[in-house]
Amino acid sequence: MATTISTGTDAPTTQLPDVPNPGEVAPRDAKELSKQFFERMAVLEEGTEEYQYVRNTLIELNLSLVKYAATRFRSRSDQMEDIIQVGTIGLIKAIDRFELSREVEFTTFAMPCVVGEIKRFFRDTSWSVHVPRRLQELRIDLARATDVLFQQLDRSPTPAELAAHLGIEEDEVIEGLVAANGYSAGSLDLPLDDAGDAAASETLGDRLGEPDKELEIVENVQALKPLIEEFDERDREILRMRYVEEMTQSQIGAELGVSQMHVSRLLARITARLREGLLAVE
């Protein structure tokens, strides 16, 4: 059964085969059908309903190419759904760019587009830490060069040897090697020693330091010392009694012979001056 498609333009009306379920068509039949649909799409106006029908049918007819390309990445089975989606984007780009005048089979033209799109997806998303694409590509070059030189030297090559092999500066090699560390990340909970009781094993997280709670106090003391030295003797004495000996305002007032309210005003003035001084230092 054939389907008659009218372009709504000056292009001649063409009968296309009726394809109820394009995704179920065998690859060999899809190849011939695709040729007919490409011929039809070439004379249709882009954006019309007829054009969209032909384009969508071509996509469904050739989804088997995406599934075939995805088999190259079986080791990433947990990402297979994403791989199929990204590969389909590559297929759509191939359909939009393909021209019958190229005199090349569509499958031959489309497969590099599909695989390339999938590889770009992994290149852009597989890194644990985002690094510039230049360094992502350099990592691949360094890995290949390392394999070649290891076979020649029977040892791991030095950055200078890698630079000479790739024809780049040694600093660039070092930058690439450092950036390669961002490709994968290990868990801080992984045990450092596989032997013995796993529950009792030391983890990387156990060896990492943590912020010293007393460090900020030390820094503040050092910053406050020159400010306190500018105070007169009575103000320094009030600070000592309040914050060193931890005396109450009433006790300080009794010691100085003034009221508790007056001590409160003195402390407010002193601390405000210290606060302003610290902010000025920062």
N, C-alpha and C positions, 0 to 999 in steps of 0.2 A: 504493500500500500504506500502511495506517495502523498506527500504533503505539499500543497501549492503555497508558495510564499510570494506575496506581492510587496515590492519594495516601496511603493508610494513615490518612486522617482521615475526617471526615464529608463532605468535598467530593465532588461527583459525579464518577464516572469519565468521562474524556473521551478521545476518540481523536484523536491528533495524527498528521499526515503523517509517513511514514518518510523521514528525510533522511540518507542514508548519508554524503554528503560535503557538509556545510553550506557549507564554504568555496568550493565550486564552483558554488553556486546563483547565477543571474543576479540582479543588483540588483533588478529589477522583481519577480521571484518572491520574493526575500528579504523584500521589503516586506510582501507578503501573509502569508507564512509567519510573519514576526515578530509580526504582530498576533495570530495564533492562539496562538503560544507565550507571548506576554505575557498573554493571557486565561487560559491555563492556569497560568502562574506565579503569578498573582494569587490562586488558590485553593489553592495548595500551601503546605505548612508549610516555612518556611525551615530549611535544614540537612539536609533529608531527601535521600535518593538521587535521588528523582524531581525535586525542586527543582533539584538540581545539574545533572541532565541537561538540563532545560529551559533553565536559565541558560547553561550552556556552549554549547548549540546556538545560543542567541541571540547569543552572542559571536562564534561562527564565522560565522553568517549575515551579520553586520554588519561584519566585518573590512574589507570593501571601503570602508566609510566612513573607516576609519583610513588606508587606502592613498590614498584620494582627498585627504584632508586633508594627507597628507604631501607631495603634489605642490606644495603652496604653499611648501615649504622645499627645493626642488630645488637651490638654491645651496649647501646643506649636505649634499651627497650623501655625503660621508665619514662623516656621522653618521646616515645613513638608518636603520640598524638600531636605534639608540637612539630615533630619532623614532617608528618603528613601535611599539616597546615602550611608550614613554611614551603614545603615542596610544591604545594598547590599554587602558591603565589608565583613560584618560578615557572610553573606550567602556564599560568595566565599571561605572564610577561612574554613567554615564548610564543603563545598564540597571537598576541597583539603585534609581535615583531615579524612573524613568519610571512614569507612571500613565496608563492608557488614559482615565481620566476627564478628563484635560487637554484631550481633543479636539484634539490636535495630532499631526502625523506624528512618528514616532520619529526619523526622519532629521533633521527640523527641530530637534528637542530635543537630539539627540546631537551634532550637528556643533560647536556652540559649546563643548561640554564637551571634545571631543577636541582642537580647536584650542587652547583655553585651557590644557589640560594640557601641550601641546607648548610653548606660549609660556612657561609657568611654568618648564619644564625649561630653556629657553634663558636665561631671566632669572636662574635660580639657578646655572647651571653655565658660562655663556659668559664670565664675568668672569675675567680673568687674576689679579686680586687680589680677595679677598673683601671686599665692602663691605655695609653694612646694606641691607635691601630698600628702606627709605625712600629712600636715595640712588640705588639702582638705578632706582626709578620716577621720581625727580626728574631723572635724566639724560635720560630719554625726554621729559619735559615741557620740559626746557631745549632739547633738540634741535628739538622742534616749534616752540617759541617763537622760537628763533633763525631758523628758516626763514621764519616769518611776518614777523618784524621786519626781516629782511634784504630782503624784497620791498618793505616799506614805506619803509625808510630808505636802501636801496641801499648798505648797508655793514653790517659786523658790529655787532650791538648791544652796548652796554656792560652790565656786571653790573647797574647801576642801572636801565637800561631793561628788562632781563629781569625784574628784581624787580617793577617797576611793572606789567609785562604779566601776570605770573603772580599778582600780589597777595601776594607773600611778602617777607621781609626780604632785603636785599642780602647779608648775611653767609651766609644760607642758599644763595643762588645761588652764591656763591664756593665754599662747601663742596661743592656739587653739581658745579661745574666741576672742582674738584680731584679729586673722587672719580671723575669720568668718565675720568681718565687711567688708572685701573686696569682699564678694560674690555678693553684689548688691550695686549700686551707685545711689544716688538721684540727680536730676537736681538742679543746683544752682538757677534756675528760678522758682522753685516751691514755691508757697506762704506759709508762715509759719502759717498764720491764715486763715482758710476757711471762716470765717465770714466776712460780709461786702463786699465792692466792690473789686472784684478780681483784677481789674486793679490797684487799689491803695494799694493792700496788700503788706506787706513787704516780701521779699524773703530772702533765706539763703545767697545769694550773697550780699545782702545789708548789712548784718551784718559782712561780712568778711573784714578784714583789707586790706590795700594795701601798697606797699612800700612807705616809707616816703622819699620824694624827698630831704628833708633837711638832712637826716641821713648821706648820703655819704659825705656831706660837713663837718659835725661835725667830722666824722672819719678822713677826710683828714686834717682838722685843727689840730686835736690832733697828727696826725703823723708828721705834718710839724713843730710844735712848737719846738721840740728839735733840728731840723735841722736849723731853723732860728736863734736859740740862738747861734749857732756856727759862724754866720756871724759877721763881724765887724759892727760898728755903721753906716757907710755910706751905706753899702749894705742893712741893715735893713731899713734905711731911704728911700732908693730908692723903696723898696718893699711897704713901707707904702704909699708913694706918688702915686705910680702907681696903686696899687690894693685896697687901702683903700680910698684915696682921689680921685682916678680915674683921675689923672693928665696925660696930654699927655707927650710924650717924649720931645717935645720942651719945655714945661713948666718945666719939671724936669731939663733939661739942663740949663735953665735960672736960676733956683733956685740954682744949684750946680756950675754954672759958667763953664759948659762944653758944647760941641756941642751935637746936637740931635743924630748924628751918634754914638758918644761915649756912650751916654745913652743906645742906642739900643744894643751895644756890651756888656755893663754891665748887662743889663736885660737878654740877651741871656745866659751869663755865669752864672748868679744867678739861673735862672730857670732850666738850664741844671744840675746844682749841686743839686737842690731840687728834680728833676726827678730821678736822680741816687740814691739819698738817699731814696726816696719812694720805688723804685724798690728793693733796697737792703733790706728794711724792709719786703716787701712781700715775 
